[in-house]
Amino acid sequence: MPRIDAVNVFLRMTGSTDSKRMLYLTYFEFFITFYYFITAYMSIIYHEQSVSIKLFTLLCMLIECVILLNITFRVYHQSQFREMDQYSKRSGLPDDYQSKINIITMYHMIASNMFVIFPVTYAILSDSVRVGDPFTFPFLDVLPIKTDNLVIYACKYFVYAISVYIAHVELCFINTTFIYYVGVLKNRLKAIVQKIREAVVDNDEQKMKYAVIQHQRLLTYFNTMKKVFTKPILLSMSFNAIYFGLTTTLVIQAIRGYINQTILSICIASSIAAIINITIYTFYGSVLLDLHDEILHVLFDNSYFYLNKSFKSSILIMMTRATIPLTFTVGYIFTINLNLLLKIVKMSYTVLNVLLSSEIIKPHKLP
């Protein structure tokens, strides 16, 4: 089965394939992101700014920090990506997963363009701002060049837009490759379940031994997958948690009139994107658990009294290994499944209600 184009490009960026040209794009992303991170940090430390600008600067710095760490993790796990790549070529991918990956890729293309277009739309439609003012760029204005005319504004806008596209490329990389490798697991698990059924029905010991070997390889692949994705997903979850807290606080401050409404709009849009990312991880984490249950049903819902001792020994080995759940535990902190998504939503709603009920909200006008 031919590989999906987006996944193929991303795997080249890891350096796990024979072609190393795309790896240079990863290094380019790293240096650009590092520059933006340092300039955002210096802006917070040394520049006197309003609360709204400081919050926007903090937001930009957090995003660049996350992207830097994700790129570092990706380069560090080159060998693991190569192992998973070789396994996935032999296993294939379910047909419906190709369309899902295409949808996620399209979503990131649309979302990145929306974040890029929003500031210039704000500059055009708002009578109270001029080009070069805060929030008229897709990133914090950190270049030491005054925006005196439209040409300089357009050039700086293009440079800052690069950081937005890099951020969405990295998010798309994690989301699409995670879905892709879960799809590989699903395809292989279905093949193993079918092989076990055939072995039981046909009383074929060789098929059962083959299923045992394939299941052991699948567990090895899954452990490699956890090594690769545990750190990025933990980082993403932690970052999204900070985002939820920041956005909840900004809702209160915006209602009171203390901060610019634009920064609130940016944070809310970014938080929606964060919820989508969490949903992807938790949904496909639950898929792994559901698929693993199929093996347990096949093994434990049959009677094996009529089988010979050698065959029973193979089944016992499979039963023992099948009791190991395909649980995606991140940083020994939480398990990636739909229950986690529900807990995050409930916590965010509770925090917002507590803040709203504890404040006497009196709208103020911005100075």
ZAVOBA-255464 format. One record per residue (C-alpha): residue number from 1; x, y, z. Coordinates in Angstrom, 2 decimals. Each point is the difference from the previous one (the first is absolute). Example, Ala and Ser with C-alpha at 12.3 -4.5 7.8 and 13.67 -1.06 7.14 Angstrom:
BEGIN
<guti = 1&X = 12.30&Y = -4.50&Z = 7.80>
<guti = 2&X = 1.37&Y = 3.44&Z = -0.66>
//
This chain:
BEGIN
<guti = 1&X = 0.00&Y = 0.00&Z = 0.00>
<guti = 2&X = 1.50&Y = 3.39&Z = -0.98>
<guti = 3&X = 0.96&Y = 2.31&Z = 2.82>
<guti = 4&X = -2.01&Y = 3.13&Z = 0.68>
<guti = 5&X = 1.79&Y = 3.05&Z = -1.41>
<guti = 6&X = -0.11&Y = 2.08&Z = 3.20>
<guti = 7&X = 1.34&Y = -2.84&Z = 2.14>
<guti = 8&X = 2.70&Y = -0.73&Z = -2.55>
<guti = 9&X = 1.17&Y = 3.64&Z = 0.11>
<guti = 10&X = 0.03&Y = 0.05&Z = 3.79>
<guti = 11&X = 1.97&Y = -3.23&Z = 0.25>
<guti = 12&X = 2.60&Y = 1.49&Z = -2.33>
<guti = 13&X = 0.23&Y = 2.96&Z = 2.38>
<guti = 14&X = 0.95&Y = -2.38&Z = 2.82>
<guti = 15&X = 3.04&Y = -1.21&Z = -1.94>
<guti = 16&X = -1.17&Y = -3.60&Z = 0.33>
<guti = 17&X = -0.12&Y = -0.58&Z = -3.76>
<guti = 18&X = 2.86&Y = -0.32&Z = -2.49>
<guti = 19&X = -0.54&Y = 3.55&Z = -1.24>
<guti = 20&X = 1.43&Y = 2.60&Z = 2.39>
<guti = 21&X = -0.99&Y = 3.13&Z = -1.92>
<guti = 22&X = -3.18&Y = 0.60&Z = 2.00>
<guti = 23&X = 2.02&Y = -0.23&Z = 3.20>
<guti = 24&X = 1.51&Y = 3.38&Z = -0.83>
<guti = 25&X = -3.50&Y = 1.48&Z = 0.11>
<guti = 26&X = -0.22&Y = -1.22&Z = 3.59>
<guti = 27&X = 3.24&Y = 1.79&Z = 0.86>
<guti = 28&X = -1.29&Y = 3.16&Z = -1.71>
<guti = 29&X = -3.19&Y = -0.18&Z = 2.09>
<guti = 30&X = 2.06&Y = -0.44&Z = 3.16>
<guti = 31&X = 2.21&Y = 3.08&Z = -0.55>
<guti = 32&X = -2.92&Y = 2.23&Z = -1.02>
<guti = 33&X = -2.03&Y = -1.12&Z = 3.01>
<guti = 34&X = 2.99&Y = 0.45&Z = 2.33>
<guti = 35&X = 0.45&Y = 3.57&Z = -1.22>
<guti = 36&X = -3.66&Y = 0.84&Z = 0.60>
<guti = 37&X = 0.12&Y = -1.60&Z = 3.46>
<guti = 38&X = 3.04&Y = 2.04&Z = 1.07>
<guti = 39&X = -1.42&Y = 3.27&Z = -1.35>
<guti = 40&X = -3.35&Y = -0.62&Z = 1.73>
<guti = 41&X = 1.79&Y = -0.75&Z = 3.27>
<guti = 42&X = 2.15&Y = 3.14&Z = -0.27>
<guti = 43&X = -3.12&Y = 2.05&Z = -0.75>
<guti = 44&X = -1.66&Y = -1.17&Z = 3.23>
<guti = 45&X = 3.10&Y = 0.72&Z = 2.09>
<guti = 46&X = 1.17&Y = 3.34&Z = -1.35>
<guti = 47&X = -2.96&Y = 1.78&Z = -1.63>
<guti = 48&X = -2.70&Y = 1.97&Z = 1.78>
<guti = 49&X = -3.32&Y = -1.14&Z = -1.43>
<guti = 50&X = -3.71&Y = -0.03&Z = 0.76>
<guti = 51&X = -1.64&Y = -3.04&Z = 1.58>
<guti = 52&X = -1.52&Y = -1.06&Z = -3.31>
<guti = 53&X = 3.36&Y = 0.14&Z = -1.81>
<guti = 54&X = 1.75&Y = -1.88&Z = 2.81>
<guti = 55&X = -2.62&Y = -2.76&Z = -0.15>
<guti = 56&X = 0.37&Y = -0.23&Z = -3.77>
<guti = 57&X = 3.79&Y = -0.14&Z = 0.40>
<guti = 58&X = -0.31&Y = -2.76&Z = 2.60>
<guti = 59&X = -2.31&Y = -1.89&Z = -2.32>
<guti = 60&X = 2.47&Y = 0.24&Z = -2.90>
<guti = 61&X = 2.90&Y = -1.06&Z = 2.23>
<guti = 62&X = -1.88&Y = -3.05&Z = 1.28>
<guti = 63&X = -0.88&Y = -1.08&Z = -3.53>
<guti = 64&X = 3.59&Y = 0.35&Z = -1.20>
<guti = 65&X = 1.25&Y = -1.94&Z = 3.04>
<guti = 66&X = -2.37&Y = -2.88&Z = -0.76>
<guti = 67&X = 1.04&Y = -0.07&Z = -3.66>
<guti = 68&X = 3.70&Y = 0.01&Z = 0.93>
<guti = 69&X = -0.45&Y = -2.97&Z = 2.33>
<guti = 70&X = -2.08&Y = -1.92&Z = -2.56>
<guti = 71&X = 2.67&Y = 0.43&Z = -2.65>
<guti = 72&X = 2.65&Y = -1.13&Z = 2.49>
<guti = 73&X = -2.00&Y = -3.11&Z = 0.90>
<guti = 74&X = -0.49&Y = -0.82&Z = -3.68>
<guti = 75&X = 3.70&Y = 0.18&Z = -0.83>
<guti = 76&X = 0.91&Y = -1.93&Z = 3.17>
<guti = 77&X = -2.28&Y = -2.92&Z = -0.93>
<guti = 78&X = 1.24&Y = -0.47&Z = -3.56>
<guti = 79&X = 0.90&Y = -3.65&Z = 0.56>
<guti = 80&X = -3.40&Y = -0.79&Z = 1.53>
<guti = 81&X = -1.76&Y = 1.68&Z = -2.91>
<guti = 82&X = 2.05&Y = -2.15&Z = -2.35>
<guti = 83&X = -1.07&Y = -3.18&Z = 1.84>
<guti = 84&X = -3.67&Y = 0.96&Z = -0.13>
<guti = 85&X = 0.33&Y = 0.98&Z = -3.64>
<guti = 86&X = 1.29&Y = -3.45&Z = -0.93>
<guti = 87&X = -2.77&Y = -1.71&Z = 1.99>
<guti = 88&X = -2.73&Y = 2.18&Z = -1.51>
<guti = 89&X = 1.11&Y = -0.80&Z = -3.55>
<guti = 90&X = -0.62&Y = -3.69&Z = 0.67>
<guti = 91&X = -3.30&Y = 0.53&Z = 1.83>
<guti = 92&X = -1.90&Y = 2.49&Z = -2.13>
<guti = 93&X = -2.77&Y = 2.36&Z = 1.04>
<guti = 94&X = -3.82&Y = -0.26&Z = 0.12>
<guti = 95&X = -1.68&Y = 1.89&Z = -2.86>
<guti = 96&X = -2.06&Y = 2.25&Z = 2.27>
<guti = 97&X = 3.14&Y = 1.27&Z = 1.73>
<guti = 98&X = 1.27&Y = 1.53&Z = -3.22>
<guti = 99&X = -3.05&Y = 2.25&Z = -0.22>
<guti = 100&X = 0.32&Y = 0.90&Z = 3.71>
<guti = 101&X = 3.60&Y = 1.07&Z = -0.45>
<guti = 102&X = -0.95&Y = 2.04&Z = -3.05>
<guti = 103&X = -2.70&Y = 1.76&Z = 2.05>
<guti = 104&X = 2.47&Y = 0.83&Z = 2.79>
<guti = 105&X = 2.51&Y = 1.31&Z = -2.54>
<guti = 106&X = -2.66&Y = 2.17&Z = -1.62>
<guti = 107&X = -1.09&Y = 1.31&Z = 3.41>
<guti = 108&X = 3.54&Y = 1.16&Z = 0.80>
<guti = 109&X = 0.31&Y = 1.68&Z = -3.40>
<guti = 110&X = -3.24&Y = 1.92&Z = 0.56>
<guti = 111&X = 0.78&Y = 0.84&Z = 3.64>
<guti = 112&X = 3.48&Y = 1.33&Z = -0.78>
<guti = 113&X = -1.36&Y = 2.21&Z = -2.79>
<guti = 114&X = -2.72&Y = 1.33&Z = 2.30>
<guti = 115&X = 2.56&Y = 0.96&Z = 2.66>
<guti = 116&X = 2.11&Y = 1.71&Z = -2.68>
<guti = 117&X = -2.92&Y = 1.88&Z = -1.59>
<guti = 118&X = -1.62&Y = 1.17&Z = 3.26>
<guti = 119&X = 2.53&Y = 2.77&Z = 0.94>
<guti = 120&X = -0.07&Y = 1.70&Z = -3.40>
<guti = 121&X = -3.80&Y = -0.20&Z = 0.00>
<guti = 122&X = 0.02&Y = 1.62&Z = 3.44>
<guti = 123&X = 2.28&Y = 2.76&Z = -1.30>
<guti = 124&X = -2.23&Y = 0.66&Z = -3.02>
<guti = 125&X = -3.38&Y = -0.07&Z = 1.74>
<guti = 126&X = 0.91&Y = 1.83&Z = 3.22>
<guti = 127&X = 0.08&Y = 3.80&Z = -0.27>
<guti = 128&X = 1.87&Y = 0.41&Z = 3.28>
<guti = 129&X = 3.19&Y = -1.82&Z = -1.08>
<guti = 130&X = 2.66&Y = 0.50&Z = -2.63>
<guti = 131&X = 2.25&Y = -2.51&Z = -1.71>
<guti = 132&X = 2.85&Y = -0.88&Z = 2.32>
<guti = 133&X = -2.06&Y = 0.45&Z = 3.18>
<guti = 134&X = -0.25&Y = -2.92&Z = 2.46>
<guti = 135&X = -2.03&Y = -2.98&Z = -1.22>
<guti = 136&X = 0.32&Y = 1.03&Z = -3.66>
<guti = 137&X = 2.67&Y = -2.68&Z = -0.47>
<guti = 138&X = -0.48&Y = -3.77&Z = 0.33>
<guti = 139&X = 2.86&Y = 0.00&Z = 2.53>
<guti = 140&X = 1.54&Y = 2.40&Z = 2.47>
<guti = 141&X = 1.80&Y = 2.85&Z = -1.79>
<guti = 142&X = 3.58&Y = -0.76&Z = 1.03>
<guti = 143&X = 1.98&Y = 1.16&Z = -3.04>
<guti = 144&X = 1.97&Y = 3.23&Z = 0.67>
<guti = 145&X = -1.53&Y = 1.73&Z = -3.03>
<guti = 146&X = -2.64&Y = 2.70&Z = 0.21>
<guti = 147&X = -3.13&Y = -0.61&Z = -2.03>
<guti = 148&X = 0.01&Y = 3.29&Z = -1.91>
<guti = 149&X = -1.79&Y = -1.11&Z = -3.17>
<guti = 150&X = -2.02&Y = -2.82&Z = -1.51>
<guti = 151&X = 3.03&Y = -1.62&Z = -1.67>
<guti = 152&X = 1.80&Y = -0.46&Z = 3.32>
<guti = 153&X = -3.26&Y = -1.15&Z = 1.59>
<guti = 154&X = -0.51&Y = -2.62&Z = -2.74>
<guti = 155&X = 3.58&Y = -1.27&Z = 0.34>
<guti = 156&X = -0.21&Y = -0.27&Z = 3.78>
<guti = 157&X = -3.43&Y = -1.61&Z = -0.27>
<guti = 158&X = 1.39&Y = -2.69&Z = -2.29>
<guti = 159&X = 2.89&Y = -0.69&Z = 2.38>
<guti = 160&X = -2.32&Y = -0.31&Z = 3.01>
<guti = 161&X = -2.42&Y = -2.19&Z = -1.94>
<guti = 162&X = 2.79&Y = -2.58&Z = -0.30>
<guti = 163&X = -0.13&Y = -0.61&Z = 3.76>
<guti = 164&X = -3.75&Y = -0.73&Z = -0.18>
<guti = 165&X = 0.46&Y = -2.49&Z = -2.82>
<guti = 166&X = 2.90&Y = -1.68&Z = 1.82>
<guti = 167&X = -2.18&Y = -0.42&Z = 3.11>
<guti = 168&X = -2.79&Y = -1.64&Z = -2.00>
<guti = 169&X = 2.42&Y = -2.18&Z = -1.91>
<guti = 170&X = 1.29&Y = -1.36&Z = 3.30>
<guti = 171&X = -3.51&Y = -0.54&Z = 1.36>
<guti = 172&X = -1.02&Y = -1.68&Z = -3.23>
<guti = 173&X = 3.09&Y = -2.19&Z = 0.20>
<guti = 174&X = -0.90&Y = -1.32&Z = 3.47>
<guti = 175&X = -3.70&Y = -0.44&Z = -0.76>
<guti = 176&X = 0.32&Y = -1.71&Z = -3.39>
<guti = 177&X = 2.88&Y = -2.30&Z = 0.92>
<guti = 178&X = -1.73&Y = -1.00&Z = 3.24>
<guti = 179&X = -3.19&Y = -0.88&Z = -1.90>
<guti = 180&X = 2.05&Y = -1.77&Z = -2.66>
<guti = 181&X = 1.82&Y = -2.25&Z = 2.47>
<guti = 182&X = -3.22&Y = -0.73&Z = 1.90>
<guti = 183&X = -1.45&Y = -1.04&Z = -3.37>
<guti = 184&X = 2.95&Y = -2.32&Z = -0.55>
<guti = 185&X = -0.66&Y = -1.56&Z = 3.42>
<guti = 186&X = -3.67&Y = -0.39&Z = -0.82>
<guti = 187&X = 0.74&Y = -1.73&Z = -3.30>
<guti = 188&X = 2.49&Y = -2.38&Z = 1.61>
<guti = 189&X = -2.30&Y = -0.77&Z = 2.94>
<guti = 190&X = -2.84&Y = -0.88&Z = -2.36>
<guti = 191&X = 2.33&Y = -2.35&Z = -1.88>
<guti = 192&X = 1.07&Y = -1.66&Z = 3.27>
<guti = 193&X = -3.62&Y = -0.40&Z = 1.18>
<guti = 194&X = -0.93&Y = -1.58&Z = -3.33>
<guti = 195&X = 2.99&Y = -2.34&Z = 0.21>
<guti = 196&X = -0.99&Y = -1.09&Z = 3.53>
<guti = 197&X = -3.56&Y = -0.70&Z = -1.13>
<guti = 198&X = 1.24&Y = -2.10&Z = -2.90>
<guti = 199&X = 2.41&Y = -1.88&Z = 2.26>
<guti = 200&X = -2.78&Y = -0.87&Z = 2.47>
<guti = 201&X = -2.52&Y = -0.99&Z = -2.68>
<guti = 202&X = 2.47&Y = -2.01&Z = -2.11>
<guti = 203&X = 1.86&Y = -1.42&Z = 3.01>
<guti = 204&X = 3.19&Y = 1.31&Z = -1.64>
<guti = 205&X = 2.84&Y = 0.30&Z = 2.48>
<guti = 206&X = 2.33&Y = 1.65&Z = -2.52>
<guti = 207&X = -2.42&Y = 2.88&Z = -0.53>
<guti = 208&X = -0.20&Y = 0.52&Z = 3.76>
<guti = 209&X = 3.81&Y = 0.04&Z = 0.30>
<guti = 210&X = 0.12&Y = 2.50&Z = -2.84>
<guti = 211&X = -2.57&Y = 2.18&Z = 1.82>
<guti = 212&X = 2.11&Y = -0.17&Z = 3.18>
<guti = 213&X = 3.09&Y = 1.20&Z = -1.89>
<guti = 214&X = -1.93&Y = 2.80&Z = -1.72>
<guti = 215&X = -1.52&Y = 1.12&Z = 3.28>
<guti = 216&X = 3.43&Y = 0.17&Z = 1.62>
<guti = 217&X = 1.24&Y = 2.17&Z = -2.88>
<guti = 218&X = -3.08&Y = 2.20&Z = 0.40>
<guti = 219&X = 0.75&Y = 0.51&Z = 3.72>
<guti = 220&X = 3.58&Y = 0.98&Z = -0.88>
<guti = 221&X = -1.32&Y = 2.45&Z = -2.59>
<guti = 222&X = -2.48&Y = 1.44&Z = 2.51>
<guti = 223&X = 2.76&Y = 0.52&Z = 2.60>
<guti = 224&X = 2.08&Y = 1.82&Z = -2.62>
<guti = 225&X = -3.01&Y = 2.12&Z = -0.87>
<guti = 226&X = -0.45&Y = 0.96&Z = 3.65>
<guti = 227&X = 3.65&Y = 1.08&Z = 0.22>
<guti = 228&X = -0.41&Y = 2.25&Z = -3.02>
<guti = 229&X = -3.34&Y = 1.61&Z = 0.85>
<guti = 230&X = -0.03&Y = 0.10&Z = 3.81>
<guti = 231&X = 2.09&Y = 3.18&Z = 0.31>
<guti = 232&X = -1.76&Y = 2.02&Z = -2.75>
<guti = 233&X = -3.46&Y = -0.98&Z = 1.25>
<guti = 234&X = 0.94&Y = 0.75&Z = 3.62>
<guti = 235&X = 1.36&Y = 3.36&Z = -1.14>
<guti = 236&X = -3.14&Y = 0.68&Z = -2.03>
<guti = 237&X = -2.29&Y = -0.93&Z = 2.90>
<guti = 238&X = 1.94&Y = 2.20&Z = 2.43>
<guti = 239&X = 0.05&Y = 2.90&Z = -2.44>
<guti = 240&X = -3.73&Y = -0.34&Z = -0.67>
<guti = 241&X = -0.69&Y = -0.03&Z = 3.74>
<guti = 242&X = 1.89&Y = 3.30&Z = 0.34>
<guti = 243&X = -1.93&Y = 1.31&Z = -2.97>
<guti = 244&X = -3.34&Y = -0.88&Z = 1.59>
<guti = 245&X = 1.00&Y = 1.80&Z = 3.18>
<guti = 246&X = 1.25&Y = 3.03&Z = -1.92>
<guti = 247&X = -3.13&Y = 0.21&Z = -2.14>
<guti = 248&X = -2.31&Y = -0.39&Z = 3.02>
<guti = 249&X = 1.79&Y = 2.86&Z = 1.75>
<guti = 250&X = -0.13&Y = 2.14&Z = -3.13>
<guti = 251&X = -3.76&Y = -0.51&Z = -0.31>
<guti = 252&X = -0.41&Y = 1.56&Z = 3.44>
<guti = 253&X = 2.42&Y = 2.83&Z = -0.71>
<guti = 254&X = -1.55&Y = 0.76&Z = -3.38>
<guti = 255&X = -3.48&Y = 0.21&Z = 1.51>
<guti = 256&X = 1.35&Y = 2.43&Z = 2.60>
<guti = 257&X = 1.55&Y = 2.01&Z = -2.82>
<guti = 258&X = 3.63&Y = -0.35&Z = 1.10>
<guti = 259&X = 1.43&Y = -1.49&Z = -3.18>
<guti = 260&X = -0.43&Y = 0.40&Z = -3.74>
<guti = 261&X = -2.75&Y = -2.13&Z = -1.54>
<guti = 262&X = 2.35&Y = -1.05&Z = -2.79>
<guti = 263&X = 2.33&Y = -1.97&Z = 2.25>
<guti = 264&X = -3.07&Y = -1.72&Z = 1.46>
<guti = 265&X = -1.16&Y = -1.00&Z = -3.50>
<guti = 266&X = 3.45&Y = -1.41&Z = -0.81>
<guti = 267&X = 0.11&Y = -2.03&Z = 3.22>
<guti = 268&X = -3.51&Y = -1.38&Z = -0.46>
<guti = 269&X = 0.77&Y = -1.05&Z = -3.57>
<guti = 270&X = 3.25&Y = -1.60&Z = 1.15>
<guti = 271&X = -1.81&Y = -1.79&Z = 2.84>
<guti = 272&X = -2.49&Y = -1.49&Z = -2.48>
<guti = 273&X = 2.98&Y = -1.33&Z = -1.96>
<guti = 274&X = 1.41&Y = -1.39&Z = 3.26>
<guti = 275&X = -3.27&Y = -1.82&Z = 0.71>
<guti = 276&X = 0.12&Y = -1.54&Z = -3.48>
<guti = 277&X = 3.55&Y = -1.24&Z = 0.64>
<guti = 278&X = -0.96&Y = -1.52&Z = 3.35>
<guti = 279&X = -3.03&Y = -1.65&Z = -1.61>
<guti = 280&X = 2.21&Y = -1.64&Z = -2.61>
<guti = 281&X = 2.34&Y = -1.49&Z = 2.60>
<guti = 282&X = -2.74&Y = -1.18&Z = 2.36>
<guti = 283&X = -2.22&Y = -1.45&Z = -2.73>
<guti = 284&X = 2.72&Y = -2.09&Z = -1.63>
<guti = 285&X = 1.36&Y = -1.01&Z = 3.40>
<guti = 286&X = -3.43&Y = -1.52&Z = 0.67>
<guti = 287&X = 0.08&Y = -1.69&Z = -3.41>
<guti = 288&X = 3.10&Y = -1.93&Z = 1.07>
<guti = 289&X = -1.73&Y = -1.31&Z = 3.13>
<guti = 290&X = -3.09&Y = -1.05&Z = -1.95>
<guti = 291&X = 2.05&Y = -1.84&Z = -2.60>
<guti = 292&X = 1.96&Y = -1.86&Z = 2.66>
<guti = 293&X = -3.25&Y = -1.20&Z = 1.58>
<guti = 294&X = -0.80&Y = -1.89&Z = -3.22>
<guti = 295&X = 2.97&Y = -2.31&Z = 0.56>
<guti = 296&X = -1.16&Y = -0.68&Z = 3.55>
<guti = 297&X = -3.53&Y = -0.85&Z = -1.18>
<guti = 298&X = 1.30&Y = -2.43&Z = -2.63>
<guti = 299&X = 2.33&Y = -1.74&Z = 2.44>
<guti = 300&X = -2.23&Y = -0.26&Z = 3.04>
<guti = 301&X = -3.34&Y = -0.65&Z = -1.70>
<guti = 302&X = 1.03&Y = -3.39&Z = -1.35>
<guti = 303&X = 0.47&Y = -3.44&Z = 1.54>
<guti = 304&X = 3.35&Y = -1.76&Z = -0.48>
<guti = 305&X = -0.57&Y = -3.40&Z = 1.69>
<guti = 306&X = 0.32&Y = -1.90&Z = -3.28>
<guti = 307&X = 3.38&Y = 1.51&Z = -0.97>
<guti = 308&X = 3.33&Y = -1.67&Z = 0.50>
<guti = 309&X = 2.50&Y = 1.08&Z = 2.64>
<guti = 310&X = 2.30&Y = 1.88&Z = -2.40>
<guti = 311&X = -2.90&Y = 1.96&Z = -1.45>
<guti = 312&X = -1.25&Y = 0.88&Z = 3.49>
<guti = 313&X = 3.48&Y = 1.21&Z = 0.89>
<guti = 314&X = -0.04&Y = 2.44&Z = -2.95>
<guti = 315&X = -3.45&Y = 1.23&Z = 0.99>
<guti = 316&X = 1.16&Y = 0.48&Z = 3.59>
<guti = 317&X = 2.94&Y = 2.09&Z = -1.20>
<guti = 318&X = -2.37&Y = 2.13&Z = -2.09>
<guti = 319&X = -2.41&Y = 0.39&Z = 2.93>
<guti = 320&X = 2.82&Y = 1.11&Z = 2.27>
<guti = 321&X = 1.25&Y = 2.61&Z = -2.45>
<guti = 322&X = -3.52&Y = 1.13&Z = -0.91>
<guti = 323&X = -0.62&Y = 0.97&Z = 3.61>
<guti = 324&X = 2.50&Y = 2.83&Z = -0.54>
<guti = 325&X = -2.31&Y = 2.90&Z = -1.01>
<guti = 326&X = 0.94&Y = 2.42&Z = -2.76>
<guti = 327&X = -0.25&Y = 2.90&Z = 2.43>
<guti = 328&X = 1.61&Y = 3.25&Z = -1.07>
<guti = 329&X = 1.16&Y = 1.38&Z = 3.34>
<guti = 330&X = 1.72&Y = 3.37&Z = -0.24>
<guti = 331&X = 2.70&Y = 0.84&Z = 2.50>
<guti = 332&X = -1.47&Y = -2.31&Z = 2.67>
<guti = 333&X = -2.60&Y = 2.76&Z = 0.47>
<guti = 334&X = -3.06&Y = -0.82&Z = -2.09>
<guti = 335&X = -1.31&Y = -2.51&Z = -2.50>
<guti = 336&X = -0.98&Y = 1.25&Z = -3.44>
<guti = 337&X = -3.67&Y = -0.89&Z = -0.51>
<guti = 338&X = -3.39&Y = 1.69&Z = -0.33>
<guti = 339&X = -0.44&Y = 0.07&Z = 3.78>
<guti = 340&X = 2.97&Y = 2.36&Z = 0.18>
<guti = 341&X = -1.66&Y = 2.35&Z = -2.52>
<guti = 342&X = -3.17&Y = 0.02&Z = 2.10>
<guti = 343&X = 1.98&Y = 0.81&Z = 3.15>
<guti = 344&X = 1.80&Y = 2.89&Z = -1.72>
<guti = 345&X = -3.27&Y = 1.50&Z = -1.26>
<guti = 346&X = -1.62&Y = -0.33&Z = 3.44>
<guti = 347&X = 3.01&Y = 1.58&Z = 1.71>
<guti = 348&X = 0.07&Y = 2.95&Z = -2.42>
<guti = 349&X = -3.73&Y = 0.59&Z = 0.43>
<guti = 350&X = 0.30&Y = -0.17&Z = 3.79>
<guti = 351&X = 2.92&Y = 2.44&Z = 0.11>
<guti = 352&X = -1.86&Y = 2.47&Z = -2.21>
<guti = 353&X = -3.11&Y = -0.19&Z = 2.18>
<guti = 354&X = 2.03&Y = 0.50&Z = 3.17>
<guti = 355&X = 1.70&Y = 3.09&Z = -1.42>
<guti = 356&X = -3.26&Y = 1.43&Z = -1.29>
<guti = 357&X = -1.80&Y = -0.55&Z = 3.29>
<guti = 358&X = 2.83&Y = 1.41&Z = 2.11>
<guti = 359&X = 0.31&Y = 3.26&Z = -1.92>
<guti = 360&X = -2.30&Y = 2.99&Z = 0.08>
<guti = 361&X = 0.16&Y = 0.74&Z = -3.69>
<guti = 362&X = -0.10&Y = 3.68&Z = -0.82>
<guti = 363&X = 0.82&Y = 0.87&Z = -3.61>
<guti = 364&X = 2.66&Y = 2.64&Z = -0.48>
<guti = 365&X = 1.18&Y = 1.73&Z = -3.09>
<guti = 366&X = 3.55&Y = -0.40&Z = -1.13>
<guti = 367&X = 2.10&Y = 3.11&Z = 0.50>
//
